[in-house]
Amino acid sequence: MASYERLFASQALALVATGVATVALSLLAYELAGEDAGAVLGTALAVKMLVNVTIGPLATSLVVGLPRGSVLAAMSLTRVATLLALPFVSAAWHVWLLIGTFQVGAAVAAAVYIATVDEMLPDDDDFARAIAKSRIAYEAETLLSPLLAAVLLAVIAPHDTFVACAALLGLAMLAMRGVRFPSRHQATGDPTLRFGRSLRLLLADRALRAALVLSAAGITVSAMIVVNTVALVRGILELDGVFVGLALAAYGGGGMAAALAIPTLMQRMTEIELMKRSGMVVVVLLLLGPLAASFPALVALWAAIGIASTLTQLPVKLMVGRLRPEGGRQTVHAAHYALDHAILMVAYPAAGWVGAIAGLEYSFFGLAALACLLVLTAALTSKDPTSARRAR
């Protein structure tokens, strides 16, 4: 378990570095495009999602036979190099190219991490706990990374934040020292076939399909937050970069509170019931978006959206975690990961370009309409919610 703990610490540090870099990237987009920053940032994040969808599911097979530690180190160095190059960009396409390169490293590292943990922890319960721990780290990162970014932006220039992120990735590499990687990592059949089987397994159950549709509503909302916070704070409220970090931290704090509350809520209702109710709340909150005319109002709204969107997304991960597919658990998680990021690949540029062309209020209304459609679709197609009750 000592090797797993070191590997997890390395992954957590890399998550924080990526989160801080996303805040710095939003400020760089504003520097390049002003109030059209949402379009630049939305496209950059869509490039990230495209890499996740195309490279992520096949990454483990692409590096089969190579030393896992060396692959993870190489991917960290790739990300460090791109972060150090970002302060020197002068055009939007430079950002998109570097972000794509960065995400290749991140996608391969994430896939290798999951595959390695699967081999380190062969027991189903240990692996399930490791996945849950990773999810908790992800939720904590959405709070901690923007707060750390706000602190850094208060004392250093936005461009220097990329250097700080590169240093964090360097620490992540050091955290891997002493990790004993499993030697058993041979390919087990065609990766595309295994991925296809996992995808069909995800879509086979009617209740799980409805949950995935509801989760998509929460995912589209997160796109609005990530892409357009910088335009709202810097462009409309005319505040500096520190407040961008604080606003994103409010969203992350709401999500963290919701994640902690889920075990209690699951004692009172099923996953589907919780997701439906939260999805309806998400729609209402998006419609209120144009009324957030001050920073305190924006913080309150972002925190509320963080709560509702997390309650719309996280329960489906519990449902997926209970699946026991033949041929490998990590492939099912990779399939779900790819589905989520395929949605974001569309939602990020949609939120950014609609906001840049028509105005941010139309971005709020458009995503509210989409979320409403998704919630109604799930409500009409799902079976009796009691069938989705957690196994006890």
Secondary structure, DSSP 4 states (H G I P E B T S, - for coil): -HHHHHHHHHHHHHHHHHHHHHHHHHHHHHHHHGGGHHHHHHHHHHHHHHHHHHTGGGHHHHTTTS-HHHHHHHHHHHHHHHHHHGGG--SHHHHHHHHHHHHHHHHHHHHHHHHHHHHH--SHHHHHHHHHHHHHHHHHHHHHHHHHHHHHHHHS-HHHHHHHHHHHHHHHHHHTTT----S-----S-HHHHHHHHHHHHHHSHHHHHHHHHHHHHHHHHHHHHHHHHIIIIIIS---HHHHHHHHHHHHHHHHHHHHHHHHHTTTS-HHHHHHHHHHHHHHHHHTGGG--SHHHHHHHHHHHHHHHHHHHHHHHHHHHT---TT-HHHHHHHHHHHHHHHHHHHHHHHHHHHHHT-HHHHHHHHHHHHHHHHHHHHHH---GGGGPPP-
